[in-house]
């Protein structure tokens, strides 16, 4: 039985290219599996994808990350996200709020 294609791969070469890129990012590279999964979990959390966040937290634990490492990666991503929210329109904030 063949695996069902994601919606974004149907009738488009661009979707196939995206899928190739996604799969390439999951392959062995200069980053070890633990680092890659911590990055993926942190980014999924910041970009607010519930499915991806759960998938990458589970995978991070499977490849040997500790719960403490995953927690800290998520906290670091969260503080960076909060900081960028406070800085992205700094000039407007300062203009109206001092």
ABEGO torsion letter per residue (X at the ends): XBBBBBAAABGBAAAAAAAAAAAAAABBBABBAAAAAAAAAAAAAAAGBAAAAAAAAAAAAAAGBBAAAAAAAAAAAAAAAAAAAAAAAAAAAAAAAX
